Amino acid sequence: MKINPDIYRRLIDIGRALSAEKNIDNLLERILQEAKSMANADAGTLYLRTNYHALQFAIVLNDTLKIHQGGKSGTPVSLPDIPLVLEDGEPNLKNIATRSACTGETINIEDVYSASDIDTSGTRHFDDLTGYRSKSFLTVPLRNYRGETIGILQLLNALDEDGEPTFFPHDMEPLIEALASQAAVALENRYLLDEQEDLKRQLEREVDERTEELKSALEKLSEAHIILKELTTIDAVTGIRNRQYFDEVYNQEWRRAVRQQYPMTIMLLDIDHFKRVNDTYGHLAGDECLSAVAKDVDSMFNRPSDVVARYGGEEFIVILPYVEIENARTLAEQVRRRIETHSMEADGHKISVTISVGIASLIPSDGIDPKVLVGNADVALYQAKSGGRNRVVAFDEVE
């Protein structure tokens, strides 16, 4: 689906607003309200996954029935948790929300009463008690950067222009999935920051009376800061390291190579004709394509000293200490062939792309600016792209 630029900008604005929200209850309510508004849904529920293999109702909204439970301003939610695992040990796939949590898939049901493979008894009971008429469900998992489902966003009864219940169009799914992805990142960050604040308050209470306990708590706080710093070095789209991390590690590695006089190689990779992917399949597919390529590239470099990062746009960069140009050329060819032969799934489309690679190598010294090595790799990359793309060019081959 090609996203309307206004909708895309709105998603970006929503993502920023969610990241800035400081209160967890406010955040939960904002997530569900934004999703309801974007999909023009009459009702919705946000579940959070508990440590006891269950889904907990965090917030429930229903405009028709004027129900507002949970969040910053609603009454407490009194509904029981929904188990993710049945008594026989099998995953609970009968309930819509738990099925989405167990499978990690978006579920779009046009008419719940016509669905044959789900348990509608709870829905029917709710409708009988309230006089409500449940119809369509759009259920999307909230997944963190490790691919774990931490919650479920469920919308109920899309409304047509006359305010009558209808189905959720399939082109709405990627928009709500994008919102769910932003929500998952915001929740994870909020949990981490709340944990930091709890540690900080605990330290302030104990500082005057327990010095040894204070030291232990300070260590925990330091660990939390390390985790937070680690998160800030991860590229949100691809899940690999970002440019900030590359700049820090590259400068450290350069100074070490100057002292020890070992070779360093830089590999710059660029996805060929990536604009066509965005123009043809939309930006969500483009982001998924970027992520797939990043994971493929990252999987090829397993030494502790190797660093793979997103350099900008559709460009990736690799630091290869102790690697000389011939070995780097072999590695680059292996990466290029892997991307060329990998057909990836992105936003429901099968997409194949190629990459161009530029490599450069030298032994650093005090008289050389670190930018020279990256610049040489960039020159080689330009030669690879201008020479037809889908190829590897080393700086020593540049004419």
N, C-alpha and C positions, 0 to 999 in steps of 0.2 A: 504494500500500500504506500502511495506517495503522500506524505504528511503535509497538510496545509502549513505554510510557514508560521502563521499566527498560532496554530496549535502547538507547533514545535517550540516556539518562543514561550508559550504559556507553560509547557512542561519544564522548560529551563527555569522560569520564574518560580514555579511551584517547588522545584528541587532546591533552589536557593532558600526559599521561605522555610521549607522543612528542615534544612540544615541549620538554620538560625534559631529554630524553636528550642527554648531552654527547658520547658516543662514537659514531662513524658505524657501526661494526660492531655495537655493542649496539643501535643504532636499527634497522638492517636486520633483525636477528634478532627484535626486539620486534614489528616490523611483521608479519613472516610468522607468528610464533607467535600473535599476536592474531587474524589472519585465519583461520588453521587452527582455532583454538578456536571462533571465532564461527560458522564454517561447518561445524564438526565434520568436517573433512577429514583424510584419512589422510596426505597429502603435500602439498608445495607448493614453489614455486620463486619467487625474487625476482630479476628481471633488471634491470640498469641499462643505459641507453643510453650508448654510447661516442661519442667524437668521430669515429669512423671508420665511421659508419652501420652499427652492429651492436648486438646485444644481448649483454651479458656476464652470465654466471651469477654473481650476488653471494652467494646462499645457497640451499642445497638441503636440504630436510628430507623424510624418509620414515620414518614410524613403523614400518610393517610390516617394512621392510628395515633399520631402524636406521641410516639414513644421515643424517649431520649434517655438511654441508660448508659452510664460510663462516661469517659471523657472528662472535660474540665467542668461541665455544668450539669450533667445528667445525674439521675438517681443511681445508686449502686446497682450493678448487674447481679441478679440473684440466680441466673440460669446455671445448671450444673455443667461441669466440664464434659467434653466429648472424647472418649478414648480413641486413640489412634491404632490400638492393637486390640483385637477381639480375644475372648477367653481361650480360644484354641491356638493363640499365638500368631494368627494370620493378620495382615494389615486390614484395617477397617475401610473397605472400599465401597460400602453401601451408602454411607453418608457423603454428600457432595463435598463438604469442606474437608473432611478427613481424607477422601480420595485424592483431592488436589494436593494435600499436604504430603501424602505417602508417595504419590507419583511425581510430584513437582510439575504437573501439567495444568494449563488453563482449561477450565471446563465451562462451556457455554451451552445452557439448556434452554431451548425456546419455550417449552411448556412442561413444567415439572410433573403435571398430572399424567402426561403421556409418556414419560420416561419409564422404561421397563426394567432397567438394571440398577436402580437406586431405591433406597427405602424412603418412601414418602410419608410414612406414618406420622413422623414428627411434624411435617409441614401440614398435613391434613388436620392433625389435632390442634395446631395453632390456629388454622383457618376456622375450624369449628368453634373454638373458644372466642375468637375475636370478630368473626364475620368478615375477615380479610380474604382476598382471593389471590393467592400466590400464583404466579405464572412463570416468568423467566428468571433465570439465575445466571450470573456471570461471576465465576469464582477463579481467583488468581492467587498463586502462592507468592509470599514475600520471601525471597531467597538472598542470603548474604553472599559475600564475595567468595566464600568457600563452597557455594552451591547448596548450603543447608537451608531448609525451609524453617523460618523463624516465626511465621504467622501466615494468616490467610485473609485476603480481602474479598468479601463477597457482596455483590450488588444484586438487588431484587426488584423486578418489575420495571423494565425500561418503559418510559411514557412517550406516547406519540404526541403530535401537535395538539390533539384534543384532550390530552391528559389521560388517555386510556392506556392500560397495560399492553405492552407489545414485547417483542423479542429484542435482544441486544444484537445489533448488526455485527458481523464478523470483523469488519474493518475498525470496530471499536476496541477489539481485543489488544492489538499492539500498543495502543495508547494507554490503556489501563495497566498493561504489563510494564510499560515504561514508568508509569507512576508508581507501581508496586516496587520496582527496582530502586527508585529514588527513596521510597519510604523505608525499604529495608536498610539502605545505607544510613539514613538519618536515625533509625532506631538503634542500629549497632553503635553508631557514634554517641548517641544519647546515653546508652547503657554504659559505655566506657567512661564518658565524662561524669555521669552520676556516680560511678564507682570511685572515680578520682575525688570527687567532692566529699563522698562519705569517708574516704581515707583521710582526707585533709581535716575534716571536722573531728575525727577520732583522734588524730594527732594533737589537735589544739586542746582537747579535753585531758589528755594524759601527759602532756609535756612536763608539767610541774611535779609529777609524782612518780613516774616510772621511766627512768632513763633508758633502761634496757629495752623495755617495750617500745619506747619511742624510736630506738634505733631500728628495731624490726619493722615498725610501721613505715619508717622512712624508706627502708629498702623496698617495701611493697609499693610505696608511692613512686619511687624511682622506676620500678618495673612497669607501673602503669604509664609513666611518661614515655618509657621506651616503646611500649606497645602503641601509644598514641603517635609517637614520631614515626614508628614503622608504618602505621596506616597512612600517614601523610606522604609517604614515599611511594605509595601504590597508585598507579593510574586507574581511575574509576571505570573507564570503558573497557580496558583490556585485561586488567588484573595483574599486569606485570609492573616492574619498577617504572617510575616516571623520570622526566628530564632532571628534576631537582636531585634525585638520587644519583643519576648518572654523573652530574657535574661534581658532586661531592666525592664519589668514589674515584672518578677519573683523575682528579687532582691528587688524591692520596696515592693512587697507583703509579702516577707519573713520578712523584717524588721518590717513591720506593725504587722504581726502575732506574732513576738517575743515580741513586746510591749503589745499587747492586749491579747495574749495567746489564740488564737482560732486555730482550726485545719485547716490544708491545705492538699489538695489531688492533686496529679499529676496523669494524665492519659496519657499513651503512646499508640498510635495506629499505627499499621503497616499493609499495604495491603499485603495479602498473595500471594506469587508467582507472584509478580508484574513483574518480569523480563519476565515471559511468555507473558504478555500483550504486552510489547514492542517487543519481538521477533516474536509474532504471528501477531500483527496488525500494528506495526510500532510506532515510537516515538510520532508522532502527536496524534494518538489514545491514547497512554499512557498518554500524557499531558492532554488530554480531560478527561480521566478516573480519573487522579489525581484531576482535578478541580471538577469533579462531586462528588467524595468522600468527598473532602474538604467542598463543599457546604452542603452536607448532614450532615456531622459532625457538622459544624458550626451552622446549623439551630437547632440543639438539645440543644444548650446552650445559653439561652437568658438573664441570669442575667447580670447586668452591670459589676459585678466583674469577670465573667467568661472570660477566654482568650483561644481562639483556634488558633494555629499557625502551620505552616509547620516546622517540626523540622529538616528535611533533607531527601532527596530522597523520598521514599514513606512513610515516618514516619510523624505522626502528634502528637502534644502534647497539653494537656488541663490543665489549672490552675483552680482549684476549691476551692476558699477560703470558709471557714465555713462548708465544706462538710466532713463528717466522712466516714469511709471505707464502711459501709453497704449501705449507700445512693449512694456512688460512684459506688459500684458494680451493683446496680440496674440501674443507668444511663448508665454504660458501656454496660450492656446487651441490653438495649434499642437501643443504637447506633449500636452494633454488629448486632442485628436483622434487623435494618433498612438497613444497607449496604448489608446484605445477601439477602434481598428480593427485592432490587432495581436493575432492569436491566436498564443500562444506554446506551445512544446513544453516540458513540465516533468514529469520522471519518467514519461515515456510517456503523458502526458495532454495533450490540447489544452485550454488554459486561456485565458480572456479576462477581463480585469479593467478597471476604470475608476479614475480618480483624481479627487480633489478638490484644488483649488489655491487658496491664499490668497496675495495679493501686497500688499506695502506699499512705499512709496517716500518718501524725504525727502532733504534736503541736510543732512548732519551738521554739528553745531557743538559747541563746548566745553560748552555748557550742556545737552546731550542725552546721556542714558545710551545706549550702544550697544544695550542690551537692549530699548530701546523699539521699535526698528525690527523686530526679530525678534518681539517681543510683538504688534505690530500685524499682522504677517503671520499669526501664530497665531490672532488674533481673526478675521481674514478667512477663514482655513481652517475655523475652527469654524462660521462662518456658511455656508460652502459645503457643509459636511457636514450641518448641521442643516436646510439649505434643500433637501435632496434628493440631494446628492452628484453626482458626475460633472459638476462645474461649476467655473467660475473666479469668485472674488469678490475685488475689490480693497478695501483698507481704507477708502478714501473712499466706498465703497458701503454700508458696514456701518451698519445702523440703530441 
